[in-house]
Amino acid sequence: MIQSRDPESITADLTQQGVESAYALIKSKVKETPVLTSESISTIATGSDNVPTKLFFKCENFQKGGAFKIRGATHALEKLRPEELENGVITHSSGNHAQALAIAAAAKGVKAYIVMPSNSAPPKVEATQSYGGIITFSGPTASEREYVAETIRKKTNARLIPPYDHPHIILGQGTVFLELMLQTDVEYGCKLDAVIVPVGGGGLLAGCALAAHGTGVRVFAAEPALADDCFRGMETGIREPSVTSSTIADGLRTPVGVLNFAIIHKYVEKVFTVSEEEILAAMRLVWERMKIVIEPSAAVPLAVALSERWKREGVKGNIGIVFSGGNVDLDKISDLIKRS
Amino acid sequence: MIQSRDPESITADLTQQGVESAYALIKSKVKETPVLTSESISTIATGSDNVPTKLFFKCENFQKGGAFKIRGATHALEKLRPEELENGVITHSSGNHAQALAIAAAAKGVKAYIVMPSNSAPPKVEATQSYGGIITFSGPTASEREYVAETIRKKTNARLIPPYDHPHIILGQGTVFLELMLQTDVEYGCKLDAVIVPVGGGGLLAGCALAAHGTGVRVFAAEPALADDCFRGMETGIREPSVTSSTIADGLRTPVGVLNFAIIHKYVEKVFTVSEEEILAAMRLVWERMKIVIEPSAAVPLAVALSERWKREGVKGNIGIVFSGGNVDLDKISDLIKRS
C-alpha cells in the first residue's frame, strides 16, 4: 500500500476502490465524455502481422474546460470541508489545471485565485477569466510563480490545490479509466486489453493505473522523448526530480510528482517515448480523420500506438487511448500542423 | 409543384414526403451524425436584447467521407436499377462529392470513375483513392474536367452522377434536415424555430428547404459574400448562371444549379452573406470551443448566426446550424487560422 506523502497528511484510499469512491462524488459534476473509434486509424495501428488492433479513444478534449483536469479539481474540492473552502482556493498553472480549478470552484461558489505566468497564451488567460478565476500574473519561472502564489495564499488564507502531486487529484483523474472501460464494454461490447495514458506530472497516469489495478487491463504510459523523466525514472527506479523541455506537448513538460511516481513505478507496465514528429503526425491524423481537435499532449498515446516500438511489443486487441485535452492555441499551432 | 428539369427526365417527388422516402432508402447506409450544442457559442449568438438563442449544430463533418455528400450520392445510386449501374458511375469533382461517390459506389460493389483537376489537394486525392475511386486527372477548368469526364463516360458507358443539380441528389441531401429536426426534438426536447444552411450548388439547401416545408421551421441560407450568386439570384428572381470566386469556403464556389434555384427561390426565406473574416472567425470559434474540425464552408451558417445583420432580423429561439463537412487541408488552412 502506497502511503500518501502529502505534507498535509491527507489520508486517501489509493486503490481501485478509492477511484470508484471518487467517481461517485464527482460523476454528476463532470461530463461523461464520449468514447470514439476510427476504422482507418485502427487499420494504421494494426501491425504487419495483421493481428487486429482496435483503438478506443476516450475524448477528454470534450470535457468541461477542454481537458480531464476538472475531474481531479472537482474531487479535491469535494473532499474538503466547507470551512476549509471559505477563503477560496489557489493554484499556479499556465495550463489546463488553472481553468479546471476556476470551473470547479465556481460550481461550488468558492473563490479561485490563479497565478499565471505573464507569458501565458491569451486564450488560456481569457478562458480562466471567463470561468471566474481571479488571475494574478507572475514571472515565467516556477520559483517566481510559487513565490507569488505563496504571497497570495498567506494574504487570503486560500487553500492550495496542486495540479497533480496530491492523492485526491490522482483519484479524481483515475475516473477517466473507469468511464473508458465501462463505455467500451457497454457501448461497443468490447473488453479492453490495454490502455495508453500520457504522462506529465502523472496525475492522470497514476489515477488510471490505480483504477485499472485488478481489472486485467495492462497500463502503459506515453511520454515525449524530449521530456522523458518518467521513462528514465522507470529505468532506474529513482524519480527524476526535474525536466527541462520545450516539447510541443506543453501539458507534459513537468516532472512526475513524488506520490505519482510511487504509484506509477508500482503499477505501470512500461513507458514509451515518441519524437516531436511522431506527436505532430498523430495529432494531424486525428484532426483529419476524426474531425476532432486534440492538443499535442493528447496525441502522445496515439503516437505510441502507431510507433514501431509499440508494434514490436506485441500488445494486441482492444487498446484504450486517452485523449487528455483539446486546448490548443491556434495561433501557435498553425505553423506546426503544416506537413514538413 | 416544381418539375425536374433533369435531361434524363427523372421523375421525382420534390416534396417533404419525397425526402422522407429518400431517408427510408439511405438511413441504414449513412451515419446518423450527432447534434451538438455549445453554451458559450449560443451565448455569443444571443443579441443585445437578451432574448435567448440556442444553436443546434448538425455535425455532418462526422459523416462518412467527412461531409453530407454521401447522402445524395447514396440516394442517387439507390434509385438506379442494377442494369443502370453495371458499367459503373462517373463524376467530376475536386471536392467532397468525389469522395462521397467513391464510398457510395464501393458500398454497392460498383466502379466509380472520378475526374479530378490535376491541382487537387493531395489529401482529397488520397482519400478518394482509399475509398476505391478510379481517378483520372484533368486540367483545372470546368470545361477541361467535363471534356475528360465525357470521354471516359463514352468509353465506359458509366452513369453520370452530378454533384447537386439532380432531384435524387437534392432529396438525399434533404435528409440532413429530417435528422436534425428529429434529434433536436428527441435528444433535447426542443422544437426548431429556424435553420441556417450553407449554399453552393444548392443540393443541401434545396433538400433541406423541401424537408422543412410544412413543418413550420423557417429556412435561411448562408453564402460567402465573395460567391453570392444565390443571394443575387434571390434579389432578382433570376438564377445567376456563373460565379468566379476565390472564397476560402471552397465547397461553395459553384453557382446554384437550375433545379436547385427553382426550389430555393420558392421555399427559402432569405439568403445572408458573410465576409471571409466572419467565416474564419466562426471556424476558429468552433475549433476552439467545441473541439471539432469543420471546414470553412461549414462555418458559413454560424458566421451568419453571429452577424449583426442576422441579429437585426430578429429570428430567435432554437436555431439549427448545419455543419456541412470537416474536410480541411491542414497545410493550406494553417496560415488562415492565425488571428489577423
Interface residues (C-beta under 8 A of the other chain):
Chain A: S40 N61 F62 G66 P123 S130 R284 W287 E288 K291 I292 V293 I294 G326 V328 L330 D331 S334 D335 I337 K338 R339
Chain B: S40 N61 F62 G66 P123 S130 R284 W287 E288 K291 I292 V293 I294 G326 V328 L330 D331 S334 D335 I337 K338 R339
